């Protein structure tokens, strides 16, 4: 049985992550309409997400779908919301995937439409390991919330949180992988230079990361005690610089995306 139809305002990275995550999980979807001004973005989405019936449309077509995802960056949200507002159906659900714009502000831009949820998605949703916190608008019924919950299940965890925390989740969970991926890639590359086969290096790094996370968060030890478990710290002299980067750059981004 086909799932709900979807409209995406924006066909970039987030749309690809969600659609490919659902495809990997075997999730059934109805028609998917994408509205994006960039031809190259739409072509890539259509090419990489062939599991579903995707087609390009305008705001009117997007607004006529069961679920309308606002998948553009904050600077484009106001214009997009105003453009799609008059096409929304009474039974539609709008799901915003961006920080900064509150549910109240979205409802205002949508001309009073209030069946709204906000989700902060993260990239591991691609492989069903996402951490996608969701906040509900008061105008969204329990039945509507359940529809969104069911869509989020195949993508990973989706804690239901207070709306005021979503920007913090954007910094910690949505952007979080970017803080580590370059280091992991470099470690795998070095493992090959140190004579490990490519697959062996990736397996070692993968297992090490999972185990290190479990030790930090599940062992019952303090962070200082965990970090003291390994006596040799080859990059220890760079830790102050790294911590300072976190302390200066991330609060600046938080101030930028805070409503």
N, C-alpha and C positions, 0 to 999 in steps of 0.2 A: 504494500500500500504506500502510495507516494506521501511524502511528508509535506510540510507547509511550503508555499511558494515564498521566494525571497526577492527583495530588491536591495541592491548595494549601491549606495551613493559613494563612489570611490572604488576602483578596482585594483588597487595596489597591493602592498605587502600583506596587510591584515586580511583582505579578502582572500588572497591566495592561501594564507595560513589556515584560515577557518575552513575553506572549501576542501583543501587537500587533507586537512585533519578529518573532516567528515567522510571523505572518500576512503581514506585508509581504514576508518572504522566501519565502513559499509553502511553508513547512515543514509536513509532514503530521504530525498528532497524532491519537492515539486520544481516548477519552473524557477529559474534564477535569472533575474534581469539586472544588468549592470549599467550604471550611468557614470561615465568618466569622460572628460574632454580630450584626454590624451589617447590617440589611436594606438600607440605602442603599448600602453598599459592594458588596454582592452584586449589587444591581440595576444599578449603574453598570458593573460588570465584565461582566455578561451583555449589557448594552446596547452596550458599546463593543468587545466581542470576539466578534462574531457569526460569525467565520470558523470557529469550532470548536464542537464539541458540549459546551457547558458546562452544568453543572447544580449546584445547591446540594446539599450533603450534610453528614453529620456526621463525626466523627472516624473512626468505623468504616469509612465509605465511602471516606474519603480514604486511610486506611491500607491499603486493599485495592488501590491502584493500583500501577503499575509503578514510578513515581517519585513520591516525596512531597517537595514543597518546603515547607520551614519558612520562611514569608514574613511573619513577624510581628516586631515590635520586641523587643529583648532582654528587657524586663520580662515579656513574655508567653511566652517560649520554654519555660521550665521547665514551666509548667502545660500548654502545648500538647503538648510532647514526652511527658509522662507520660500524657496523655489518648489519644494516638494509638499508644502503644507496643504495646499488646496486639493491635492490629489489623494490624500490619505483617506482610507475607508474607515468607517466607524469601528470595525472589528480589527483593524490593523494594530500592530505593535511596533513601536519605534525603539530600536536598540542603538544607543550611542556607544561608540568604541573609543572615545577620546577623552582626555582629561580636560579640565578647565571649565567647560560649560556644564552648569548644574542642571538638574532635572527641571527646576523652576524656570531657568532661562530658556531651556529647550522648549518647554511648553509655551512660553511667551512667543518665541520665534515661530512656533508651529501654529500660531493663531488660537491657542487655548487647548489644543490636542494634548491629552494627558496620559495616554496609555504608553508610558515610557519606562525603559530600564536603561541603566548604564552599566557597561561591562568594561573592565580594563584587561584586555587579552594579552597573553604573552606567547612568544614564538614556539615553545615546546608543545603547544596545542597541536602542532603539525604532526606529532607522533603520539598524541593522546596523553601527554604528560604536562599539560598546561596548568597554570595556576591563574584562574580568571575570576577575580572577585566581581560580584554583581550587587548593585543597589537598585531598589525598586522605587518607582514613583507611586505615590498614594493612589493615583487614578488607575493603576494597572491591577486588574482583578486577579484573584487567586488562580483562576483558570489560565489567564494570560501568563502569569508567572510560571506556572507549570509547563507551559509550552516552551518558554525560554530555558527553564531548568533542563528539560529533556534534550534540547539542542546542545547544551553545554556539557552534558554528561560524557559524550564520547571524546571530548577534548581534554579531559583531565578534571582537576578539582575546581570547584566554583563556589567558594565561601560567600555567604550572603552577609554583607557588611554595611556599616553606616556610610552614607554617601560622602560625608566629610573626610573619610579615610582613603578615597579612591586615588587621589593624587599621590599619596605616600606609596600606595601599591604600584602606581605607574613608575615611580623611581626605583623601588626595590625589586619588583617582580617583572614588570614589562621590560624595563631597560636593563635589568640586572644581568641577563646573560651576556650583554655586550662588554661588561666589565671583565669577564673571564675568558670568553671564547678565544681572543688572540693569544692568551697565555697557554691555553690548552693546545692550540694548533702548533705553537712554537715547541711545546714539550714533545708532541708527537713527532715533529720534524727532527728534533734533536735525538729522539730515541732511535730513529733510523740511521742517523749519522753515527750513533754509538753502537751500531751493528744489529739492532733488533729488526726483525722483519716488520713490514708496515702493519700487518694485522696484529702482530704481537704487541707492538708499541701502542696501537689504539686500544687494544684490550686492557693493557696495563694501566694506561691513563684513565680509561673509563672506570675500571674497578677501583683505582685509587681515589677518584673523585667521589664515587658513591660511598666508599668506606670512610673517607675523610669527613664528608658531610654527616654521616651517621655518628662518627666519633664526636664531632663538635656539638651536635644537637641532641643526641640520644644517650650519651655515655653517663650523664649525670655529673661530669666534671665541669669545672669553670673553664672559660675560654683560655685563661692563662695556664691552667693545668693541662689542657689539651695541647696547646702549643709547646709545652715543655716536654711532651712525650718523645719528640725527635730532637736529639742534641745538636745535630749538624744542620745549620740553616744557611745554605749557600747564598741566598738572596737577602739575608737578614739586614744588611746595611741599607737596602733600598726600601725597607718597610716604612720608615718615617715619611719618605717621599710619596709612597703610595697612599698612606693614610691621609696625608695632607691633601692629595688630589681629591680623595673622597670628601674631605671636610670642606673644601673650597668649591669644587665644581658642582656637587650634587645639591647642596642647599641653594645655589644660584639657580639651578634648573627648577627646583621646587618652587622658588619664588616666582618664576616665570610662568609655571603652569597652574599655580594656585588660583582658584576662582576669585 
